[in-house]
Amino acid sequence: MAVTGLDVGHRTVRACVIERSGKTLRLRACGEVSRLDAMGEPKPLSSVVAELDAIVSFSGPVVCAVSDISALVRFVATLPLPPDRLARLLRLELSQHVDGGGDLAADTLVVPIPSDELMHCCFLAQPAQVYGALVDLREAGVRSPQVHFGPAAAYNATLPLPPVRDSALALLVDIGSATTGITLFGEDRMLACRQVPVGGDAFTDALVAAGRDRAGAEKSKRVAGAAMAPTINSDDPFAKMLDAGLTRDPTPATPQAALADPSVSSPDSGISSSFSSVSSSASSSSASFDSGDHDEIVITDLPHGDEPAAPAVSATQATGLPTPISAAVTRPVEPTAPVSLQVTALDPDLTRAAEALFGQIVSSLTWFKAQLKLKGIDLKMVCLAGGGAALPGLAAYLSRRLSMPVQAFDPFAGIEAAAKPEHAHEYTTATGLALSHPGFRFRHAVSLDLRPDTLVRRELWRSRLAWPFVAAACLAFAAVFACLTLYGQHEAERASLANYAAYQSSYDALKKKLDEREAEKAALDDDLRAIASRIYAGRDLLYTIRALKERTKDSSELWVTELETQSVGKDADLASEAKRMGDVVRVETNRDTAIDRGAVKISGRVKFASASDDRLRLEFLNKWRQWIEEWTLPTASATGEGGSRLFTRSKEFVIDPTHKDEAALKANTSSGEFPWVVTFYFAPTDLRQVTSVRTVPPAPALGSAPPVGR
């Protein structure tokens, strides 16, 4: 398989095509194209990428990093959670960075730091910028590329042949034209990265400010030798930072200028628990840094050339944070092997820009330490990459300022290549982009995708879901079988349509007639129920009075003062009425076979000759109420209702419903007199009692003769 890494810089676009054959990595092709024309004017990105594609011949998936896309790096600490809950938590944490349309262009990875918490490195981009870059790439013929973050992708270039081993930590500084990517890695894992706004343009501007033309300044950054030999000015404080004798062995300092506290070291993590001093003689400039700010870019303020140099302080002291080491070493402890870049003196005109880059490196280390919650970072090496890595004297300057080896990084050291490019370090990011693809099977490779969520979901739907292809195959088979059977079914379906039309017409006519009969039946049913209710209303009332009179001789202490009918004379819904009154007794009748005849409410008073207890009074009233409730209709041959009960149940309220005079009510009760209210519910009327079973012949049509015998 082959993968193309596309590094779109501010000034140059580079690409590497790397393929894997078994366990061997091979560089198939690489190349670069400037984004500026011969007149120095910017060319369209689509045309530049198309030109580079013609040179390199992009193959396989394309992984790109675009310098025009502004990216934000955040560190978020979470508790260990299941993957689904962790994804939702990170999505909620990053939702504050969504654009106006609710789209989010972000990705995360877990930083391998031993801790009770999980440390996530989050990368966020602006969706509008990502969409713009993808449109330009699509116009150049590059469709659906994976959008990576440059400093994180550059780390992948160290995986084939890591520059440090075991628990040693190193820093990869990728110097671009406008920005510099700083990546901390070790133990074959990336720990942190960021992008700072200092690049090769700062050195070019410094040379232009010194009186050189821009074209010559750009060329001189890659040319070493006598042409770049500086003239040391003893009055320049930055020149004093250089070794006075340039003829002596320019061996850089070792990284042992950092003194770590062994009592707090972590043998498992491989990351020193004491923050090493990365500078043996830093200037008086201070790089202010707030560890709580996740995306602050630190700029080191440099002193003017006419000011005296301040005493040397450690880089940790320069940041304003407490110095956890015991002492700051101002001179190299012991010599080490020379750096791989040719050691030359740095042009004094570039010292200020180099010091700004050094300040950003120190600030980045402090920021990494604060965000990763480490007690210290013990660096062993700094690797330079990118277009600015070949600046004559820069490696020696940074080695002297950082007190550790600084060398150029070769991304093709562990990759077979028929012919490596002259400036191999410039292809570090492009190589890392290609190696980030999962097909190369690097366990700790950093693979990010900063495309917006909407675009990623659309891509997954189109490329990875198998059921659309299954559905397409099923449709193809169905179309074949449909064509084979369509001709034979055509005639049968046409005959069926004619039969169906005739049936539908007949059905509509019968359905209309049936609806009319149903409406007539419902109207007649309502009329029947209304007539029956009115017929039985008067009879029920007379039977009630008769029952009361028959009980009078056995209950002389009881007087009936009021008799009120409820829903008599119409078809009553006593079940709903009982539920509305809070009655626990269920009263249900079938509307198709019975008619509710309502109820009668009887009010009165009970007066005993002398005071009596409540038990006797209630026993008297209950006996009277039970007798009335169980009263049966007299036998009548006309109705055939003899022996049936007039009421189904009763409900008693032995209180004064008006509550107008409670004092009088208590006085009457104590003297043996109290009011009462009882409601008796009439038994439902069976419809068979009011309907006839005799079949009535239909009425003769108008104009026809009457039936014979009538």
C-alpha positions in Angstrom: 0.0 0.0 0.0 1.0 3.6 -0.6 0.1 6.8 1.3 0.7 10.4 0.3 1.6 13.0 2.9 0.8 16.5 1.8 2.4 19.4 3.8 0.8 22.7 2.7 3.0 25.5 4.2 2.8 29.2 3.9 5.5 29.4 1.3 6.0 25.9 0.0 3.9 22.8 -0.5 5.7 19.5 -0.1 4.6 15.9 -0.6 6.0 12.4 0.1 4.6 9.1 -1.2 5.6 6.3 1.1 4.8 2.7 0.5 5.0 -0.5 2.6 6.2 -3.8 1.3 6.1 -6.4 4.0 8.0 -4.9 6.9 10.0 -2.5 4.7 9.1 1.2 4.3 10.1 2.7 1.0 10.1 6.3 -0.3 8.5 6.2 -3.7 8.7 9.9 -4.5 8.9 13.4 -2.9 8.9 16.9 -4.2 8.1 20.5 -3.4 6.5 23.5 -5.2 6.6 27.1 -4.2 3.4 28.9 -3.5 4.9 32.1 -5.0 5.4 32.8 -8.7 8.6 34.3 -10.2 7.3 37.8 -9.4 6.7 36.8 -5.7 3.0 36.8 -6.0 1.0 34.0 -4.4 -0.4 31.4 -6.7 -3.8 29.6 -6.2 -3.4 26.6 -3.9 -5.3 24.4 -6.3 -2.9 25.1 -9.1 0.1 24.5 -6.8 -1.2 21.2 -5.5 -2.0 20.1 -9.1 1.5 21.0 -10.2 3.0 19.0 -7.3 0.7 16.1 -8.1 2.1 16.1 -11.6 5.6 15.8 -10.2 5.1 13.3 -7.4 2.0 11.4 -8.6 -0.1 11.1 -5.5 -1.0 7.5 -4.6 -3.4 6.0 -2.2 -5.0 8.0 0.6 -3.9 11.6 1.1 -3.2 12.9 4.6 -2.6 16.7 4.6 -1.7 19.5 7.0 -2.6 23.0 5.9 -0.7 25.9 7.6 -3.6 28.3 6.7 -5.8 26.5 9.2 -5.6 27.9 12.6 -5.6 25.2 15.3 -6.1 25.4 19.0 -4.5 22.8 21.4 -6.1 22.1 24.7 -5.4 19.6 27.4 -8.5 18.1 29.2 -8.2 15.8 32.2 -11.0 13.3 32.9 -11.7 10.3 35.0 -11.4 6.9 33.5 -14.8 6.3 31.9 -16.4 3.8 29.4 -15.7 4.8 25.8 -19.2 6.0 25.0 -19.5 8.2 28.1 -15.9 9.5 27.6 -16.8 10.5 24.0 -19.9 12.3 25.2 -18.0 14.1 27.9 -15.3 15.3 25.5 -17.9 16.3 23.0 -19.6 18.4 25.8 -16.2 19.9 26.8 -15.4 20.9 23.2 -18.9 22.1 22.3 -18.0 25.6 23.4 -15.8 25.8 20.3 -18.5 25.0 17.7 -19.1 27.6 15.0 -22.3 29.4 14.3 -23.8 26.5 12.4 -23.2 24.1 15.3 -20.3 22.3 13.4 -17.2 21.2 15.2 -13.8 20.4 13.7 -11.9 18.7 16.4 -10.1 15.5 17.4 -8.5 14.1 20.6 -5.9 11.6 21.7 -4.9 10.3 25.1 -1.5 11.4 26.4 0.4 8.4 28.0 1.1 10.0 31.3 0.8 7.8 34.5 -1.9 9.4 36.6 -5.2 8.7 38.3 -6.8 10.8 35.5 -6.8 10.5 31.7 -5.1 13.4 30.0 -6.6 14.2 26.6 -4.8 16.4 24.1 -7.6 18.1 22.1 -7.0 19.8 18.7 -9.6 22.2 17.4 -9.8 24.0 14.1 -12.2 26.5 12.5 -14.6 24.6 10.3 -14.8 27.5 7.8 -11.0 27.4 7.2 -11.1 23.6 6.9 -13.9 23.8 4.3 -12.0 26.4 2.3 -8.8 24.2 2.3 -10.8 21.2 1.2 -12.4 23.1 -1.6 -9.0 24.1 -2.9 -7.7 20.5 -2.7 -10.8 19.2 -4.4 -10.2 21.6 -7.3 -6.7 20.1 -7.6 -8.1 16.6 -7.8 -7.5 15.6 -4.2 -10.8 14.3 -2.8 -11.7 13.4 0.8 -8.2 13.9 2.3 -7.6 13.5 6.0 -6.8 16.8 7.7 -4.0 16.5 10.3 -2.3 18.9 12.7 1.3 19.6 11.5 3.3 19.4 14.8 1.5 16.2 15.9 2.0 14.7 12.4 5.8 15.5 12.5 6.2 13.2 15.5 5.2 10.2 13.3 8.4 10.7 11.3 10.4 9.6 14.4 8.7 6.2 14.6 10.8 4.3 12.0 14.1 5.2 13.7 13.6 7.1 17.0 16.3 9.6 17.8 16.1 8.7 21.5 15.5 5.4 23.3 14.0 4.0 26.4 12.8 6.7 28.9 14.7 9.6 27.3 12.7 12.7 26.1 13.4 14.8 23.1 12.0 17.9 21.5 11.2 18.2 17.8 11.2 21.8 16.6 9.8 22.1 13.1 10.6 25.6 11.8 8.3 26.8 9.1 8.1 30.1 7.3 5.6 31.8 9.7 5.1 29.3 12.5 7.1 26.7 14.4 5.8 23.4 15.6 7.2 22.2 18.9 6.6 18.5 19.8 7.6 16.7 23.0 8.1 12.9 22.6 9.7 10.0 24.2 9.3 6.2 24.7 8.0 6.1 21.1 5.0 8.2 22.1 4.0 11.8 21.6 3.4 13.7 24.9 2.5 17.2 23.9 2.8 19.6 21.0 2.0 23.2 20.1 2.5 25.8 17.4 4.2 29.2 18.1 4.2 32.3 15.8 7.9 32.4 15.2 9.3 31.0 12.0 11.9 31.5 9.2 10.3 34.8 8.2 11.6 36.3 11.4 15.2 35.5 10.4 14.5 36.8 6.8 13.0 40.0 8.2 16.1 40.4 10.5 18.4 40.2 7.5 16.3 42.6 5.4 16.3 45.0 8.3 20.1 44.8 8.3 20.2 46.0 4.7 20.0 42.9 2.6 17.5 42.3 -0.1 14.8 39.7 0.6 15.8 37.2 -2.2 19.4 37.3 -1.0 18.3 36.9 2.6 16.2 33.8 1.8 19.1 32.3 -0.1 21.7 33.1 2.6 19.7 31.2 5.2 20.6 28.0 3.5 24.2 28.9 2.6 27.0 28.1 5.2 30.6 29.1 5.1 32.6 32.3 4.8 29.8 34.2 3.3 27.9 33.8 6.6 30.9 34.4 8.9 29.8 37.1 11.3 31.7 40.2 12.4 31.5 40.2 16.1 30.6 43.5 17.7 31.9 43.6 21.2 29.2 46.2 22.1 26.4 43.9 21.1 25.1 42.0 24.2 23.8 39.2 21.9 27.2 38.8 20.4 28.6 38.3 23.9 26.4 35.2 24.1 28.5 33.6 21.4 31.8 32.0 22.2 34.5 34.7 21.9 37.0 32.4 20.2 35.3 30.9 17.1 38.5 29.0 16.3 38.2 26.7 19.2 36.3 23.4 19.1 32.7 24.5 18.9 31.5 21.4 20.9 28.0 22.0 22.2 27.1 21.6 25.9 25.5 18.5 27.2 22.0 18.3 28.5 23.3 17.5 32.0 23.0 21.1 32.9 19.7 20.0 34.4 19.9 18.7 37.9 17.0 16.5 38.8 15.8 15.5 42.2 16.0 11.6 42.2 13.7 11.4 45.2 10.7 12.4 43.1 11.5 10.6 39.8 9.0 8.3 38.2 10.7 5.1 36.9 7.5 4.0 35.2 6.7 7.0 33.1 10.2 7.7 32.0 9.5 11.4 32.5 11.7 13.1 35.1 9.7 14.4 38.1 11.9 17.5 38.3 11.9 20.1 35.6 15.4 20.3 34.2 17.0 23.6 33.5 17.1 23.9 29.7 19.2 27.0 29.6 22.7 27.5 31.1 22.8 31.3 30.5 19.4 32.8 29.6 19.2 36.5 29.1 17.3 38.9 31.3 14.3 38.5 29.0 11.3 36.9 30.8 8.7 34.8 29.1 5.6 35.4 31.0 3.3 32.4 31.0 0.0 31.5 32.7 -0.4 27.8 33.1 -4.1 28.0 33.2 -4.3 29.5 29.7 -4.7 26.6 27.2 -3.9 28.4 24.0 -1.7 31.4 25.0 1.2 32.0 22.7 4.2 33.3 24.5 6.5 35.9 22.9 9.8 36.6 24.6 10.6 40.3 24.9 14.2 40.8 24.0 16.4 43.7 25.3 17.7 46.3 23.0 21.2 46.0 21.6 22.4 49.0 23.5 21.3 47.6 26.9 23.8 45.6 29.0 23.3 41.9 29.2 21.6 40.7 32.5 23.0 38.0 34.7 22.3 34.5 33.4 19.2 32.9 34.8 17.7 29.5 34.1 14.9 29.1 31.7 12.6 28.0 34.5 13.3 31.3 36.3 12.7 33.2 33.1 9.1 32.0 33.0 8.3 33.3 36.4 7.6 29.8 37.9 9.3 28.4 41.0 12.6 26.7 40.2 12.5 23.1 41.4 16.1 22.4 40.8 18.9 23.0 43.3 21.1 25.2 41.2 21.3 26.7 37.7 24.4 25.6 35.8 25.9 28.3 33.7 28.6 26.4 31.9 28.6 23.0 30.1 29.5 20.1 32.4 31.2 17.9 29.9 31.5 17.8 26.1 29.4 15.6 23.9 29.4 14.5 20.3 29.1 17.4 17.9 25.8 18.1 16.4 25.0 16.9 12.9 24.5 20.3 11.4 27.7 22.2 10.5 28.7 24.2 13.6 29.2 27.8 12.5 28.7 31.1 14.2 25.2 32.7 14.0 25.0 36.0 12.1 24.7 38.8 14.7 21.8 40.2 12.8 19.9 36.9 13.4 20.6 36.7 17.2 17.4 38.6 18.2 15.2 36.2 16.1 17.1 33.2 17.4 16.6 34.4 20.9 12.8 34.8 20.3 12.8 31.2 19.0 14.7 30.1 22.2 12.2 31.9 24.4 9.3 30.1 22.7 11.0 26.8 23.2 11.4 27.5 26.9 7.9 28.8 27.2 6.5 25.7 25.5 8.4 23.4 27.8 6.9 25.3 30.8 3.4 25.1 29.2 3.8 21.3 28.6 4.9 20.8 32.2 1.9 22.8 33.6 -0.7 21.2 31.3 0.5 17.6 31.8 0.8 18.2 35.6 4.4 17.0 35.6 7.0 17.8 38.2 9.7 18.1 35.6 10.8 17.5 32.0 14.3 16.2 31.5 15.3 16.7 27.9 18.1 14.8 26.2 18.0 16.2 22.7 16.5 18.8 20.4 15.9 17.9 16.8 15.5 20.6 14.2 13.3 20.1 11.2 11.5 22.3 8.6 12.8 24.9 6.2 14.5 26.9 8.9 16.5 24.0 10.4 19.4 24.6 7.9 20.0 28.2 9.1 23.8 28.3 9.6 24.7 28.6 13.2 21.2 28.1 14.6 21.9 24.6 15.8 25.0 25.7 17.6 23.3 28.7 19.1 20.3 26.7 20.4 22.7 24.0 21.7 24.6 26.6 23.6 21.5 28.2 25.0 19.8 25.0 25.9 22.9 23.2 27.1 22.1 20.0 25.2 22.7 18.5 21.8 20.8 20.1 18.9 20.8 18.3 15.6 19.0 18.2 12.3 16.4 15.5 12.0 16.4 13.1 9.0 12.9 11.7 8.5 14.2 9.1 6.0 16.7 7.5 8.3 14.5 4.4 8.8 13.0 4.4 5.3 14.6 3.0 2.1 15.1 5.7 -0.5 16.8 5.4 -3.9 17.7 9.1 -3.7 17.0 11.3 -0.7 16.3 15.0 -1.2 19.1 17.5 -0.5 17.3 19.0 2.5 15.7 15.9 3.9 14.7 17.7 7.2 12.3 19.9 5.3 10.1 16.8 4.6 9.6 15.8 8.2 6.0 16.9 8.4 5.1 15.4 5.0 6.7 12.1 6.1 4.9 12.1 9.4 1.6 12.8 7.6 2.0 9.7 5.4 3.1 7.5 8.3 0.0 8.5 10.4 -2.1 6.2 8.2 -3.2 3.0 10.1 -2.0 0.9 7.2 1.6 1.2 8.3 0.7 -0.4 11.6 2.7 1.9 13.9 1.2 1.3 17.3 1.8 4.8 18.7 1.3 6.8 15.5 -0.8 9.9 16.0 -3.7 10.0 13.5 -6.0 13.0 13.7 -8.8 14.1 11.5 -9.8 17.8 11.9 -12.5 17.7 9.3 -15.9 19.0 10.5 -18.2 16.4 12.1 -20.8 16.9 9.3 -18.2 16.1 6.6 -16.9 13.0 8.5 -20.4 11.6 9.0 -21.1 12.1 5.4 -17.9 10.4 4.4 -18.6 7.4 6.7 -22.1 7.1 5.3 -20.8 7.0 1.7 -17.6 4.9 2.1 -17.9 2.5 5.1 -21.5 1.4 5.4 -22.0 -1.9 3.6 -25.7 -2.0 3.4 -26.0 0.5 0.5 -24.0 -2.0 -1.6 -26.2 -4.9 -0.5 -29.3 -2.9 -1.3 -27.9 -2.1 -4.8 -27.2 -5.8 -5.4 -30.7 -6.8 -4.3 -32.3 -4.2 -6.5 -30.3 -5.5 -9.5 -31.6 -9.1 -8.9 -35.1 -7.8 -8.3 -35.0 -5.9 -11.6 -34.0 -9.0 -13.5 -36.8 -11.2 -12.0 -39.3 -8.4 -12.4 -38.5 -8.2 -16.1 -39.0 -11.9 -16.5 -42.4 -11.9 -14.9 -43.8 -8.6 -16.0 -44.9 -9.7 -19.4 -46.9 -12.7 -18.1 -48.6 -10.6 -15.4 -49.6 -7.7 -17.7 -52.8 -9.2 -19.2 -53.9 -10.6 -15.8 -53.5 -7.3 -14.1 -55.4 -5.5 -16.7 -58.4 -7.9 -16.3 -58.1 -7.6 -12.5 -58.3 -3.8 -12.8 -61.5 -4.0 -14.7 -63.1 -6.3 -12.2 -61.8 -4.2 -9.4 -63.4 -1.1 -10.9 -66.8 -2.8 -11.1 -66.5 -4.1 -7.6 -65.5 -0.7 -6.2 -68.6 0.9 -7.8 -70.9 -1.7 -6.3 -69.2 -1.4 -2.9 -69.5 2.4 -2.8 -73.3 2.2 -3.6 -74.0 -0.4 -0.9 -71.8 1.4 1.6 -73.7 4.6 1.1 -77.1 2.8 1.6 -75.8 1.1 4.7 -74.6 4.4 6.2 -78.1 5.8 5.6 -79.7 2.8 7.4 -77.3 3.2 10.3 -78.2 6.9 10.7 -81.9 6.1 10.7 -81.4 3.3 13.2 -79.5 5.6 15.6 -82.2 8.3 15.3 -85.0 5.8 16.0 -83.0 4.4 18.9 -82.7 7.8 20.5 -86.4 8.5 20.0 -87.3 5.1 21.5 -85.2 5.7 24.6 -86.6 9.2 25.1 -90.2 8.0 24.8 -89.6 5.1 27.2 -87.9 7.3 29.7 -90.9 9.7 29.8 -93.4 6.8 30.0 -91.7 5.3 33.1 -90.9 8.7 34.7 -94.4 9.3 36.1 -94.9 5.6 37.1 -91.6 5.6 39.0 -92.6 8.7 41.0 -96.0 7.3 41.9 -94.5 4.0 43.0 -92.0 5.9 45.2 -94.8 7.7 46.9 -96.7 4.5 47.4 -93.7 2.8 49.0 -93.2 5.8 51.4 -96.9 5.7 52.4 -96.8 1.9 53.0 -93.9 2.4 55.4 -95.5 5.3 57.3 -97.3 3.2 59.9 -94.1 1.5 60.9 -92.0 4.7 61.1 -94.1 7.3 62.7 -91.0 9.1 64.0 -89.9 10.0 60.4 -91.3 12.9 58.3 -90.6 13.4 54.6 -90.1 17.1 53.9 -88.8 17.1 50.4 -88.8 14.7 47.4 -86.6 15.6 44.4 -86.1 13.6 41.2 -82.7 13.4 39.4 -82.5 12.7 35.6 -86.0 11.3 35.5 -87.7 11.6 32.2 -84.6 11.1 30.1 -81.9 8.5 29.5 -79.6 9.2 32.4 -75.9 8.4 32.7 -75.9 7.3 36.3 -72.5 5.7 36.1 -70.7 9.0 35.3 -72.8 10.8 37.8 -71.9 8.3 40.6 -68.2 8.6 39.7 -68.5 12.4 39.8 -70.0 12.3 43.2 -67.2 10.1 44.5 -69.4 7.0 44.9 -67.3 3.8 45.3 -70.2 1.7 44.0 -70.0 1.1 40.3 -73.2 1.7 38.4 -72.9 0.4 34.9 -75.6 -0.5 32.4 -75.4 -1.6 28.8 -76.7 1.1 26.6 -77.6 -1.4 24.0 -80.0 -3.4 26.2 -81.1 -1.0 29.1 -82.2 2.5 30.0 -81.1 4.3 33.1 -84.2 5.9 34.7 -82.5 8.3 37.1 -82.9 8.6 40.9 -85.0 10.2 43.5 -83.6 12.2 46.4 -85.7 12.1 49.6 -85.1 14.6 52.5 -86.7 14.6 55.9 -86.3 14.6 59.7 -86.5 12.0 62.4 -87.7 13.0 65.9 -87.9 10.7 68.9 -89.9 11.4 71.9 -86.8 11.5 74.1 -83.1 11.7 73.5 -81.6 8.5 72.4 -78.1 7.3 71.5 -76.6 7.4 68.0 -76.8 3.6 67.6 -80.6 3.6 68.0 -81.1 6.5 65.6 -78.9 4.9 62.9 -80.5 1.5 63.4 -84.0 3.1 62.9 -83.0 5.0 59.8 -81.1 2.0 58.2 -84.1 -0.3 58.8 -86.4 2.3 57.1 -83.9 2.8 54.2 -83.4 -0.9 53.6 -87.2 -1.4 53.5 -87.7 1.3 50.9 -84.8 0.0 48.8 -86.1 -3.6 48.8 -89.7 -2.6 48.0 -91.0 -4.6 45.0 -93.5 -3.6 42.4 -97.0 -5.1 42.7 -98.0 -7.9 40.4 -99.6 -6.6 37.2 -100.5 -8.7 34.2 -100.2 -5.8 31.8 -96.6 -5.0 32.5 -95.3 -8.3 33.8 -93.1 -6.6 36.3 -94.5 -8.0 39.4 -92.0 -8.9 42.1 -89.1 -6.8 40.7 -87.4 -4.2 42.8 -88.1 -0.5 42.1 -84.7 0.6 43.3 -81.2 -0.9 42.8 -79.4 0.8 45.6 -79.4 3.9 47.9 -77.0 6.4 49.2 -77.5 8.0 52.7 -76.3 11.3 54.0 -77.3 11.8 57.7 -76.3 15.4 57.8 -77.8 18.8 57.0 -76.7 19.5 53.4 -77.1 23.3 53.9 -75.0 23.6 57.0 -76.9 26.8 57.8 -77.4 26.4 61.5 -75.0 23.9 63.0 -75.7 25.0 66.6 -79.4 24.3 66.1 -78.5 21.0 64.4 -76.5 19.9 67.5 -79.3 21.0 69.8 -81.9 19.0 67.8 -79.6 16.0 67.6 -79.1 16.0 71.4 -82.8 16.2 71.9 -83.5 13.3 69.6 -84.2 15.2 66.3 -81.9 15.1 63.3 -82.2 15.7 59.5 -81.4 13.0 56.9 -81.1 12.7 53.2 -81.3 9.5 51.2 -81.0 9.0 47.4 -82.6 6.0 45.8 -81.6 4.9 42.3 -84.3 3.3 40.0 -83.6 0.0 38.5 -82.7 0.2 34.7 -85.5 -0.6 32.2 -84.9 -3.5 29.9 -85.4 -2.5 26.3 -87.3 -5.8 25.7 -90.1 -4.3 27.9 -90.6 -1.4 25.5 -89.9 -3.1 22.1 -92.0 -5.5 20.1 -90.7 -8.8 18.7 -93.4 -8.8 15.9 -92.0 -8.2 12.5 -93.7 -5.4 10.6 -94.0 -5.9 6.8 -92.5 -3.1 4.7 -94.7 -0.3 3.5 -96.0 -0.7 -0.1 -94.5 1.5 -2.7 -96.5 4.5 -3.9 -99.0 3.6 -6.6 -99.0 -0.1 -5.9 -102.0 -2.1 -5.0 -102.6 -3.0 -1.3 -101.9 -6.6 -0.2 -104.6 -9.2 -0.6 -106.7 -9.9 2.5 -106.0 -6.7 4.2 
